Amino acid sequence: MLVEKLFRKDIHSLEKTDLNTLIGVPESKSIEFKLIKDNDPALNRSELKKKEENDKENILKSVVAFLNSNNPGLLVLGVKTENEIANRISGVKKDVLPQLNREISLEDFIKEKVKAIPSFLKGYSLDTKIVDFHMVELLFLLKY
């Protein structure tokens, strides 16, 4: 319902141009935007691994917050905000979170990490969508 309201189509029908609809949309209890920075070429392997773990932890914190709030939520990666309002679609490069660059990997990752789903979420489901494979924007929809 949230995606359909914002984009006038379901999550699996979204295309990259649809993301422009998000410009000017404020974050709320139901919508959160995350900017995932590109990997700095100066980082060594250990630093890259730490950055990747921090990025994944930030994604999971948002997912868990939606689950705990009992609100359906939309998390969009690759969107820059100013004063909690989306102002630029920047995308996420494929090499930044390589394990998450396919919908099935993304869903598996979240389901593996979020082991305890609150009991009040009887009809919980998770939909993911990668909008473009050159600059990967990831959309998560938690609905129940």
Secondary structure, DSSP 4 states (H G I P E B T S, - for coil): -HHHHHHSS-GGG--GGGGGGGTTPBP-SSEEEE--PPPPTT--HHHHHHHHHHHHHHHHHHHHHHHHHTS-EEEEESEEEETTEEEEE--EETTTSGGGSSHHHHHHHHHHH-----TT-TT-EEEEEE--SSEE-EEEEEE-
